[in-house]
Every structure is written in structure tokens, then in C-alpha cells.
Amino acid sequence: GILGSLLQFAAKDDPLQEAKNMFGKTPLGKELKEHADNKGMLASDISQRRLTDVLCLIPLFASWVCLVYVTYYAFTHGDPRRLHHGFNFLGEMCGEGPQLDRRYLFYCQSELLSSVVGEPQLDLEHPVCVSSCPTVADTSHPCFSHHATSRLVTDKATGSFEEIVEVVYKKVPDYPSYKFAGRYCMPVQQHMMEQAQGVLMERYGNRLLVFALHLTNAWQALLASVAISVLLGYLYLMGLEYMAWFAVYAALFVPFTLFTTAGIFLVCTSQRVIDPNSMPTFAVHAGAVNFSMLRHATTGQSQWELY
């Protein structure tokens, strides 16, 4: 029978085409043919694709132009250094202008507040610019003391006068500090550090600067997070490629289990019976407060009263 089939197959006009036809009728041949048809359809769809939503490029480019213009205007008419530089109580920028050689903002100790509170306090209203942050308490800096006001009459007929305000400084002992963000002197002591941070964090630029410093200090953790994310992403894609059934069933099973468990817990909690005798009661008697609480135990009952 086999020899006869081979002779019959060899007698065909095109044995190779006949073999292709016979293979196409098998399950494997049908699957390969379906795959080839799908691939051809995909290639046809790709060739028919075209650029859409071209008009959306207009507002996109317009927003870019506006962004560039706003940035140029800010740098031309403003001073971005104001976002991260410190200012003394006179409004002078530390490290610029009259304070060119004093780039660090320093909060002096307030002798008045320290004597009242009983522990070192900062004069947060009158910071000064210093050339370096003090690291010991043996040094001192000239700090704000008080204002001295005097009047100079310029026209007796009209009563016009000039008011002269004299800013008086005095030497105030330093405290140990460290450089923070390259622009500020941060106290080492915890309670003084909290005072300085409270003032610095009021400025939006300082908050951004602190956030950037935190990112810089945690670069190892961020780099590890990126590597882990990439690895998990590839594992997820491999899972979809080889175990798509697991992702489908997990997406069905996990929410069902979670919400069902939460629903059962909430129903059981809502049905719980609360004994009113176990709740505290309050009563007022002629200015005295009577507080009583009943506590139920397995062995009996006890009562406390406070007058």
C-alpha cells in the first residue's frame, strides 16, 4: 500500500506542489498558513498608516516658543540667584554686591530670647552674611543689636526733618554649625536647627534646593530602583510572553479575593453588638464631675467612681 501511494504520488505532474497541498491540510500546516496570513495583514496595515493629528503640533510648538520666551525674559529682567541665595536683614544678597566676600547666611543667637527661654535661641529676624560658617563656640560675629533713630530738622518753617536710622551691631558668641546647600550655616544643635529650617523652608526656592539635595544624597537608592524597575519590566514582558494565563487569572483572582475579604470584614464589623454598660458615662452634680465606668470581666463586675 505504501509503495503504491509513492508510485501514485510520483506520477503527478508537479510532485512538489502536491506535497505542499497535502502538508497544508495537516494541523501544523494550517497553523503556519494562518500565521503567514496574519503577518501579511499586519504588513498591509503598516503600509497604510499615515501621520494623524498634524494640527496638534501647532499648539505644541507654540507652547515651546512661549516657554523659551518666558525663560529668556526671566534671565534678562530677573535674577534667578534670588531663588537659592540668602539675604541678610538689610535685604542684601549674600555673596553678591556689598556682601561679595560673605556668601553664607548665618543666624546669630538672640541673647534676650535665650535668657527668657533658658536655652540658646536664634534671632530669626536679623540674619547676617558671613565668609565662613563657625564650627566652634569660641568665636564671635558682629550681629544686630538695635536701631538708634535721630531727627535732623531741615526746614523750621514747615517742620520738615530727616530721620536718621543707625543700625547698631555688637559681638555675639557663635555656635557650632555646618555648611548647608553651599549658602547657609545650619546649627548643629537639634532645637536650633529646627528653628533655622522652619524659616528657610518658607521660601519655595529653598524647598526645591532641599529636595534636590535629598535626591543627590540618595543617588544609590535611586539607581538601584531604576535597575530593579527595568528588571521587573522585562520579567513582566517575559511573563506575558510565556505565562499570559497567570497574569489573566491573577488579575481576576486578586481583586476578587481582596474586595470579598474586605466586604466580609465590614459586614461583620457592622453587625457587632456594643454593650451600652461598657461605655463611659458622665454626670455633673453641683460643680463636681462624677465619672463612672463599668468594666465587665469573665469573673465579675467592678466599678470605679471619681468625685
C-alpha positions as CSV (number, residue, x, y, z in Angstrom):
1,G,0.0,0.0,0.0
2,I,2.8,2.4,0.9
3,L,4.7,1.6,-2.4
4,G,1.5,2.2,-4.3
5,S,1.0,5.6,-2.7
6,L,4.5,6.6,-3.5
7,L,4.2,5.5,-7.2
8,Q,0.9,7.4,-7.4
9,F,2.5,10.5,-5.9
10,A,5.5,10.3,-8.3
11,A,3.1,10.1,-11.3
12,K,1.7,13.6,-10.6
13,D,2.6,16.4,-12.9
14,D,4.0,18.6,-10.0
15,P,5.0,16.4,-7.0
16,L,6.4,19.4,-5.0
17,Q,3.1,21.3,-5.3
18,E,1.2,18.2,-4.4
19,A,3.3,17.8,-1.3
20,K,2.6,21.4,-0.3
21,N,-1.1,20.8,-0.7
22,M,-1.0,17.7,1.4
23,F,1.0,19.5,4.1
24,G,-1.4,22.4,4.2
25,K,-4.2,20.0,5.2
26,T,-2.4,18.9,8.3
27,P,-2.9,20.9,11.7
28,L,0.6,22.2,11.6
29,G,0.3,23.3,8.0
30,K,-3.0,25.1,8.8
31,E,-1.4,26.9,11.8
32,L,1.6,28.1,9.7
33,K,-0.7,29.3,6.9
34,E,-2.8,31.3,9.4
35,H,0.4,32.8,10.8
36,A,1.5,33.8,7.3
37,D,-1.9,35.4,6.6
38,N,-1.8,37.4,9.8
39,K,1.8,38.6,9.0
40,G,0.7,39.7,5.6
41,M,-2.3,41.6,7.0
42,L,0.0,43.3,9.5
43,A,2.4,44.3,6.8
44,S,-0.5,45.7,4.8
45,D,-1.8,47.7,7.8
46,I,1.6,49.2,8.4
47,S,2.0,50.3,4.8
48,Q,-1.4,52.0,5.0
49,R,-0.5,54.0,8.2
50,R,-0.2,57.8,7.9
51,L,0.5,60.8,10.1
52,T,-2.5,61.9,12.1
53,D,-3.3,64.9,14.3
54,V,-0.9,67.2,12.5
55,L,-2.8,70.2,13.8
56,C,-1.8,69.3,17.4
57,L,1.8,70.2,16.5
58,I,0.8,73.8,16.3
59,P,-0.1,74.3,20.0
60,L,2.9,72.1,20.9
61,F,5.4,74.3,19.1
62,A,3.6,77.4,20.3
63,S,4.0,76.3,24.0
64,W,7.7,75.6,23.3
65,V,8.1,79.2,21.9
66,C,6.3,80.6,25.0
67,L,8.5,78.6,27.3
68,V,11.7,79.8,25.7
69,Y,10.5,83.4,25.8
70,V,9.5,83.3,29.5
71,T,12.9,81.8,30.3
72,Y,14.7,84.5,28.3
73,Y,12.6,87.2,30.0
74,A,13.2,85.8,33.4
75,F,17.0,85.7,33.0
76,T,17.1,89.1,31.3
77,H,14.9,91.1,33.7
78,G,15.2,89.0,36.8
79,D,17.9,87.3,38.9
80,P,17.5,83.5,39.3
81,R,20.1,83.6,42.1
82,R,17.4,85.0,44.4
83,L,15.9,81.6,44.4
84,H,18.7,79.9,46.3
85,H,20.9,82.8,47.8
86,G,20.4,84.0,51.3
87,F,19.6,87.6,52.2
88,N,20.6,89.4,55.4
89,F,18.1,91.6,57.4
90,L,19.1,94.6,55.2
91,G,17.9,92.8,52.1
92,E,21.5,92.4,50.7
93,M,22.2,89.1,48.8
94,C,25.0,87.1,50.5
95,G,27.9,86.5,48.1
96,E,26.9,89.4,45.8
97,G,27.3,93.2,45.8
98,P,28.4,94.6,49.1
99,Q,28.5,91.1,50.6
100,L,30.6,89.7,47.8
101,D,33.1,88.0,50.2
102,R,30.4,86.8,52.6
103,R,28.4,84.1,50.8
104,Y,26.9,82.2,53.8
105,L,23.7,83.3,55.7
106,F,24.1,83.0,59.4
107,Y,21.5,83.3,62.2
108,C,23.0,84.9,65.3
109,Q,22.0,83.9,68.8
110,S,19.4,86.1,70.5
111,E,20.7,86.9,74.0
112,L,17.3,88.3,75.0
113,L,15.3,85.2,73.9
114,S,18.0,82.9,75.3
115,S,17.8,84.5,78.7
116,V,14.0,84.3,78.8
117,V,13.6,80.7,77.5
118,G,16.6,79.4,79.3
119,E,18.3,77.7,76.3
120,P,20.0,79.1,73.2
121,Q,17.6,80.8,70.7
122,L,18.2,82.2,67.3
123,D,17.5,85.8,66.1
124,L,15.5,84.8,63.0
125,E,14.5,88.3,62.2
126,H,18.1,89.6,61.7
127,P,20.3,87.1,59.8
128,V,23.8,88.3,58.7
129,C,26.2,87.3,55.9
130,V,29.5,85.7,56.9
131,S,32.5,84.5,55.0
132,S,32.6,81.1,56.6
133,C,30.4,79.1,58.9
134,P,31.6,78.9,62.5
135,T,32.4,75.4,63.8
136,V,33.1,76.2,67.5
137,A,31.6,78.4,70.2
138,D,34.9,80.2,70.9
139,T,34.5,82.8,68.1
140,S,32.0,85.6,67.6
141,H,30.5,87.7,64.8
142,P,29.0,91.2,64.7
143,C,25.3,90.8,64.9
144,F,22.3,93.2,65.0
145,S,21.7,94.8,68.4
146,H,19.2,97.6,68.0
147,H,18.2,100.7,65.9
148,A,19.1,104.2,67.0
149,T,16.9,106.9,65.5
150,S,17.6,110.6,65.4
151,R,15.9,113.6,63.7
152,L,17.6,116.5,61.9
153,V,15.3,119.4,61.1
154,T,15.8,120.7,57.6
155,D,13.1,123.4,57.4
156,K,11.8,125.0,60.6
157,A,9.1,126.9,58.8
158,T,7.4,123.8,57.5
159,G,8.7,121.4,60.2
160,S,10.4,119.2,57.7
161,F,13.1,116.9,59.1
162,E,15.3,114.0,58.2
163,E,15.1,110.8,60.2
164,I,18.4,109.1,60.5
165,V,18.3,105.4,61.5
166,E,21.5,104.0,62.9
167,V,21.9,100.2,62.9
168,V,23.9,99.1,65.9
169,Y,25.9,95.9,65.9
170,K,27.7,94.1,68.7
171,K,29.8,91.0,69.0
172,V,27.7,87.8,69.7
173,P,29.2,84.4,70.5
174,D,29.0,81.8,67.8
175,Y,27.7,78.3,67.9
176,P,28.8,75.1,66.1
177,S,27.3,75.0,62.6
178,Y,27.9,73.3,59.2
179,K,27.6,74.4,55.6
180,F,24.2,73.6,54.1
181,A,23.5,73.8,50.3
182,G,26.7,75.9,49.9
183,R,24.8,79.0,51.0
184,Y,23.6,78.6,54.6
185,C,25.1,77.9,58.1
186,M,23.0,75.3,59.8
187,P,23.2,74.9,63.6
188,V,24.4,71.5,64.9
189,Q,22.1,71.5,67.9
190,Q,18.7,70.0,67.1
191,H,16.4,72.6,68.5
192,M,18.3,75.4,66.9
193,M,18.4,73.5,63.6
194,E,14.6,73.2,63.6
195,Q,14.3,77.0,64.1
196,A,16.5,77.7,61.1
197,Q,14.9,75.1,58.9
198,G,11.5,76.5,59.7
199,V,12.5,79.9,58.3
200,L,14.4,78.5,55.3
201,M,11.5,76.2,54.2
202,E,9.2,79.2,53.9
203,R,10.9,80.1,50.6
204,Y,9.8,78.0,47.6
205,G,13.3,78.1,46.1
206,N,14.8,76.7,49.3
207,R,12.3,73.8,49.3
208,L,13.4,72.9,45.8
209,L,17.0,73.1,46.8
210,V,16.5,70.8,49.7
211,F,14.6,68.4,47.5
212,A,17.5,68.3,45.0
213,L,19.9,67.7,47.8
214,H,17.9,64.8,49.0
215,L,18.0,63.3,45.5
216,T,21.7,63.8,45.4
217,N,22.2,62.1,48.7
218,A,20.1,59.2,47.7
219,W,21.5,58.5,44.3
220,Q,22.5,54.9,45.2
221,A,18.9,54.1,46.2
222,L,17.5,55.8,43.1
223,L,19.9,54.0,40.8
224,A,19.0,50.6,42.4
225,S,15.3,51.5,42.0
226,V,15.8,52.1,38.2
227,A,17.7,48.8,37.8
228,I,15.1,46.9,39.7
229,S,12.3,48.6,37.7
230,V,13.9,47.7,34.4
231,L,14.5,44.1,35.5
232,L,10.9,43.7,36.7
233,G,9.6,45.2,33.5
234,Y,11.5,42.6,31.4
235,L,10.3,39.9,33.7
236,Y,6.7,41.1,33.3
237,L,7.1,41.1,29.5
238,M,8.5,37.6,29.6
239,G,5.6,36.5,31.8
240,L,3.1,37.8,29.3
241,E,5.0,36.0,26.5
242,Y,5.2,32.6,28.2
243,M,2.7,32.7,31.0
244,A,-0.1,35.0,29.9
245,W,-2.6,32.8,31.6
246,F,-1.0,33.6,35.0
247,A,-1.4,37.3,34.5
248,V,-5.0,36.9,33.4
249,Y,-6.0,34.7,36.4
250,A,-4.1,36.9,38.8
251,A,-5.9,39.9,37.6
252,L,-9.2,38.1,38.2
253,F,-8.4,36.3,41.4
254,V,-6.5,39.1,43.4
255,P,-9.2,41.8,43.2
256,F,-12.0,39.3,43.8
257,T,-10.3,37.9,46.9
258,L,-9.3,41.4,48.2
259,F,-12.7,43.0,47.8
260,T,-14.6,39.9,49.0
261,T,-12.4,39.8,52.2
262,A,-12.9,43.5,52.8
263,G,-16.6,43.2,52.3
264,I,-16.9,40.3,54.7
265,F,-14.9,42.2,57.3
266,L,-17.0,45.3,57.0
267,V,-20.2,43.3,57.3
268,C,-19.0,41.5,60.4
269,T,-17.9,44.8,61.9
270,S,-21.2,46.5,61.3
271,Q,-23.1,43.6,62.9
272,R,-21.1,43.7,66.1
273,V,-23.3,44.4,69.2
274,I,-21.9,47.0,71.6
275,D,-22.9,46.7,75.2
276,P,-24.0,50.1,76.5
277,N,-22.9,49.2,80.0
278,S,-19.3,49.1,78.7
279,M,-19.4,52.8,77.6
280,P,-18.2,55.5,79.9
281,T,-20.9,57.8,81.3
282,F,-20.5,61.4,82.7
283,A,-22.7,63.3,85.0
284,V,-22.3,66.8,86.6
285,H,-23.5,67.3,90.2
286,A,-23.3,70.9,91.6
287,G,-20.0,71.7,90.1
288,A,-18.5,68.2,90.8
289,V,-17.9,65.7,88.0
290,N,-19.0,62.1,88.6
291,F,-17.2,59.7,86.3
292,S,-18.2,56.1,86.4
293,M,-17.2,53.2,84.2
294,L,-18.4,49.6,84.3
295,R,-15.9,47.0,83.3
296,H,-17.1,43.5,82.5
297,A,-14.8,40.6,83.1
298,T,-15.2,36.9,82.9
299,T,-15.1,36.7,86.7
300,G,-17.4,39.5,87.6
301,Q,-18.0,43.2,87.5
302,S,-16.1,46.2,89.0
303,Q,-16.9,49.9,89.3
304,W,-14.9,53.0,89.8
305,E,-16.1,56.4,90.9
306,L,-14.2,59.7,90.9
307,Y,-15.5,62.8,92.6
